[in-house]
Amino acid sequence: MRAAARLRSRRVRTWPSTAGDRWALGTAVALVAAAVVTGAALGWAGRPVRAPAAPLFGHVWPHAGPGTVPAVLLAVAVVRCGPDLAARLRWRPLLAYAWAASTAWTFALALVDGWRRGVTGRLTTRFEYLSEVPGVTDVPALLRGFAGRILADGPDPWATHVAGHPPGALLVFVGLDRVGLGGGGWAAALCVLAGCSATVTVAVTLRALGDEPAARAALPFLVLFPGAVWVGVSADGLFTGVAAAALALLATGLAGPSRWAAAAGGALLAVCAYLSYGLILLVLPAAAVAAVRLRRVPMLIWAGLGAVPVLATVTGLGFDWWQGYHLVRQRYYQGLASQRPYPYWVWANLAALTLSAGPAAAAILRRAAARAPAARTPAVLLCLGAAAAVAAADLSGLSKAEVERIWLPFAIWLPAAAALLPAPDRRGWLGLQAGAALVVNHLVLTSW
């Protein structure tokens, strides 16, 4: 009798199982709908928000491609089998399978737009890094003269994305070209492989901080991360992978404790600052990592020591990060940013983040906020640290549109806290995550 009652209870159970999660999902859907309708209405009124598929940057163009069937089949397989496999497989094979599945998912989504448009061509336009690679013949000279080419009205200005980032981003693709792996195909492969490595390093971070169950619960959500639409392929996918690796090394160093891992984490965090100015906000999730291991704070000294050689080398070769940052603020408002209305984007950015992090992120963030500050678990602290970084970037006025890719290094830490969701609900949320990515990728021709 009791078994039959439990069976009937499972059959009639509504999903999501709590009113708070239903409200969070409804709020996320309403936010996206409001951003779409308001963006379109402002365009019709002659006050365009300067993003054709607002709140996303792209064009509304329903389409399918070679990646459609593989993406759907992979999503079904992960939703059906992912949680069980994540719970029972040995740790190292699990990470290998997760990285392979994440890479397959990301490439499949990219191939929805075709091989040329979706993979090899995205980093080769006149706005992108590869357009500037042939002109780099002397790295020290590049660093000394980099800031002088940031402003759009200066002599020989850099391409848009090169000007908008520190020189480290360009130097990655220069290095790739110098070892014989030039062109859009190899650059795309690097961005996807590095970006998908975050699936592994985010889980490693959670486990290193003492919460392997949370890491295992997160892995299916990391595999089907909706932000994979923009990881494949954009340089922000590369930044996501490097940023996640830096936090994983820092967590490993503090948990070990290992002074060498801590120093490597500090060095890689410094490298992040030279990939994207916005990654300076990694200090907030890094602080969350440190908060989990308060007794290991002396290891932070080693992290600082690891950062010093990177900062000293780049500065000594002639690039002043702060000068570059101030010039980029000027360059930012020499382009579309000056025409994008802050009152719209300050909240529509959050709608774009919802599509990138996925609808489950709304329920996860609600739960994380409700548990803080009493529950100092790694998942809660990292989720809130990433959310704080996003809030700072949003309010700065230097992130108006295109945040679905720009905020990837922070967005991935929201679904990574999937352990906060009730276990019986996770497959449903995972299906919503995959569905959001598939709908966006087939409805919008993204620009990155």
N, C-alpha and C positions, 0 to 999 in steps of 0.2 A: 504493500500500500504506500509506504513512504517513498519507495523508488518510483512508483507511478506518479506520485504527487510532484516529485522533483522533476520528472520528465515533462509533465504538463507545465510546470513553472518555467522550464527552459524554453518550451515551445511558444509560450505567450509573452516571454520577456521582450520588452521594447529595447531598442538600441539607438543611441547610446543609453547606458543603463541609469545614468544619473541626470537629474534636471540641470545641474550646473554645466555638465558637458553638452547637453542639448542647447542650452543658452549660448555657450561658447561657440558651438558650430553655427547656430543661427546668426550670431553676431558677425562671424567671419564671412558668411555668405552675404549678409546684408551690406557689410563694408565693401566687398568686391562689387556687388551690384550697384551700390551708390557711386563708387568711383567710376564705373563704366558709364552709367547714365549721366552723371554730372560732367564727365569729360566730353561726352558726345554733345550734351546740351550747350556747353561753353563753346564748342566748335561751331555748332549751328548758329550760335548768337554772335559769331564773329570774334570770339575771344579764345582762340585755340590754346590748348595746354601743351602743344608741341610734342605730342606722342600719339601717333596715328591710332594705336590700339590701346589707348590709356585705360587702365593704369600701367599697361605693359608697353615697352618700346618695340614696335614691330608693325605689322599690317594684318588686319583681319582678312584671312584668306583660307577658307576651309580646304583642306587637301589631305592626301595620303601619299605614301611612298614606300620604298623598299623596306623601310624599318617598321612599318605599321604592324604587320603580322608577328614578327619576332618580339616586338615590344609588348603586344597584348598577351602573347603566350607566356612570356617571361613574367609579366605582372601576375597572371593567374597562378603560375607555378609558385612564385614567392609568397603570395597571399595564402595559398593553400598549404604549402609545406614549410615555408620559412620559419614561422615561430617554433614548430616542433624540432626542426633541424638545429635551430639556434640554441634550443634548450638541452639537446642531448649529445651533439658532436663534441669531440675533443677540441680544445681551444685553438691550437695552431691550424689544423685542417679547416676549422670553421672560418677563421680569418681568411684563409686562401680562397675558400669557396665564396665568401662574401665579397671579396675584392673582385673576383672573376665575374660574379653575377652583377655587381655594380657597374663594372666596365661594359659588360654586354648590354645592360639596360641603357646606359648613357649613349653608347654608339648606336643602338637601335633607335633611340629618340632622335639623334642627329640625322640618321638616315631617312627619317620620315620626310625630310626636306631634300633628299637626294645626296649623292656622293659629292658633287661639285658645290652645290649651294649649301649643303648642311655640314660638310666636313672640311674639304681641302680649301675652299674659297673664303672662309669667314675671316681668316687672319691675314688675308692678302690684299684687302682693299686699301685705298689711299689714306684711310683714317687709322689703319692698324700698324702694328710694330714691324711687320715684315717689309713694309714699303721703305723703311729707313735702314734696314740691315745692310744693303750694299754700300751705303755711304759711310759706314763705320770702318775706319782703317787703323785707328789709333785709340785704344781705350783710355789711357791717361788724358789725351787731348779731348776725348769725348766728355769725360768727367769735368775737366776744367771749363769747357765751353758750354756745358749742358744748359745751365740756367739762362744763358744769353739767348737761347733759342726757344724759350717757353712762350713768351707773349706772341699773340697772333700778329701784331703790328710791328714786330721786331724783324731783324734781318734773318732770312732763311728759317722761318719758324718750323718747329717739328710738326709731324702729323698729329692729329688730335689726341689719340691715345698715348702717344709717346710724350707729348707735352704735359698731359694730365697726370703723369706718374713719375716717380723718381727714376733714375737711369737703370736701376737694377732690372726692371721689367724688360727693357730693350736689350740689355746685356745677356739675358737668358737666351734670347733668340739669336743674338749674334754668336754666342758660344755654340749653340746648336748648329748654326750654319758653318762655323769654323771646323767642326769635327766631321763635316761632310753630310749633315742631315738637314740641309736647307729645304725651303719650300713649305707650302701650306699643309701638305700631308703629314710631315714629320712634326711640325709645330702643333697640329691638331692632336696627334697621338700623344705628345708630351702633356698637353693640357688635360686630356681625358685621363690618361694613366695617373698623372699626379693628382688630379681632382678626385678620382675614385679611390686613391689611397687614403683619403680622409675617412672612408668607410671603416678602414682598419684602425687608423690612428685615433679616431674618436673613441672607438671601443676599447683600445689599449689604454687610453687616458682614464676611462671610467674604472677599468679593472685595476690599473696601477694605484688608483685612489681608494681601492678597497671595496669596490662594488661590482663584482663580476656578474651577478644576476641582472643588474641594470644594463651592463654592457651587452649581455646576451639578448635581453629584451629589445635593446635599441637596434641590433644589427639588421633585422628585416626592414626596419624603417629607414636605416641608412642606405640600404641597397636600393630601395624604391624612393629615394629622396626626390621630390618633385623638382628641386633645383637642378637636377641632372639635365633638364632642358637647356640650361645655360652653361653648365659645366662642359657640355659638348656642343660646340667648342668655343670657349672664350678664354682669354688670359686669366679671367677671374677664377676659372676652374683651377688653374695652376696655383694661384694665390691661396685658394682654399686648401689645397693639399699641403702647401708649405706651412700655412698657419696652423693647421691641425697637427702636423708633425712637430712643430715647435712646442705646442702645448703638451703633446704626448711626452716629449723628451723632458720638459719641465716637471710634469707629473711623475715620471719615472725617477728623475733625480731626487725629488722631494720624498718619494715613497721608499726608495731603495734603502737607505739614502745612498746616492751616487753623485759625487761631486762632478764627475765627468759628464754624466747625463744632464745634470743641472746646467753645467757650463755650455754644453751643446744646445740645450734648449734656449738659453739666453742668447747665444750666437745666432740661432735661427730666428728668434724674435727680432733681433736687430736686422737681419736680412729682410724680414717682412716689411720693416719700415722703409726699405729701399726698393720694394716692389710696388707698394701703394701707400700713399699718404694716409689713407683712411685706416690702414692696418695698425697705426699707432694706438687705435682703440682696443687692440688686443690686450692692452694692459688691464682691462676690466675682467675678461675671462681668465687671464693669467692670475689676477688677484683672487678670483674664485678658487683656482687650483691651490694657491698658497693658503687660503682660508681653510681648506679641508685638512691641510697638514701644518697647522700652526706650530707644532712642536719642532718642525724641521725648517723653521725660518732661516737659520744660519746657512742652509743650502742656497738660499736666495743670493747670498753674497757671491757664490760661485756662478750663479746665473748672470749676475751683473758683470763679473769678470769675463765671462764668455762673450758678452756683448761688446766689451771695450775694444778688442782688436778689430771687429767689423766696423764699428763707428770710427775708430781712429784711422783705419786704412782708407775708407772712402773719403773722409774729410781731408786727410793728408794728400790724397790724389786730386783734390780740387773741387769736390761737390759739397756745397753747404746745404744741408737738408732744410733748415729753416728759411733760407733765402728761396730755395725752390718752392717751398710750401706757400710763402707769401706771393710769389709770382704766379703760382697755379691758381690761387684765389682770384687774381686779376684775370687770368686767361679764362677761368670758368665763366666769368660774366662777360667775356668777349664773344661767347657763342650762344647756343640756344638757351642756356640757363637764364640769361637776362630776359628772355621772353616767356619763361615758364613761371606761372603764378604760384608764389609760395603758399598762399592760403589754401590752394587746392592740393598741392603736392605734399604738404606737411602731414596730411592724413591719407591721401591717395597712395603715398609711398608704402603705408602699412598694408594697403590692399595688395600691392605688388608683392610685398613680403609674404602675405598670406598665401599667394599662389606659388611662391618659391619654396617656402617652408612647408606648405601643405596645410589642409584644414585641421589635421590633428594637432598642429602646433598651437592652435587657439586653446584647445582643452588642456594641453600639457602646460602651457604658460599660466593658465588660470589655476591649475593645481599647484604649480611651483610657487606662485605668489601666495596662495592660501597656506602653504606649509611653511613658508619663511616667516620669521627667522628661526622658528623652533627646530625645524628639520634641516640640519646642515649636511645633507647628503650631497655627494658629488653631482648627481644629476640635477638637483634643485639649484645648487650654487652656480653651476656652469650655464644652465638655462637662463637664470636671472642675470648672470654676468654678460651673456651674449645679448640679452634684451636691453640691458643698460647701454651697451655699445651702440646698438641700433637706435635707441632713443637719442643718444648724444649726436650721432650722425644725422638723424632726421631733423633735429632742432637747429643744427648748424646752418642750414640753408645751402650747404654744399652738396646735397644729395637730392636733387629735384629730378625725379624720373630715373629710369634705368637701374633702380636699386635691386630689381630681381636678380641681377648678376653681381652688382657691386657689393651687396651685403651677403653673398654666399658664404664667406668665411665665418659669419655670425649666424646665419640662418640655419646652418647644419646642426648647431647645438640645441635647437628647439626640438625637432623630432628625435634627437639623440636621447632625450629624457623620456622616452616612451614608456619606461618602467612605471611612471607615475599614473598611467592609464590602468583601469581595472583589467586584469588578465583576460576575462571572457570577452571584453570589447575590442581587444587589440586587432584581431583579424578584420573587423569591420572598419576600424580606423585605417588600417593598412590598405584596404581596398579603396577607401576614399583618397588616400595619398596617391596611389597609382592612377586612379581615375582622373584626379586633378591634373597630373602631368600629361596624361594622354589627351585629355580634352584641350588643354592649352596648346600642346604641340601640334595638334591636328586642326585647330581653329585659327591660330595665330602664326603667321610667318615671322618668327623672331629675327631680330637684326644681329644677334650675337650667337 
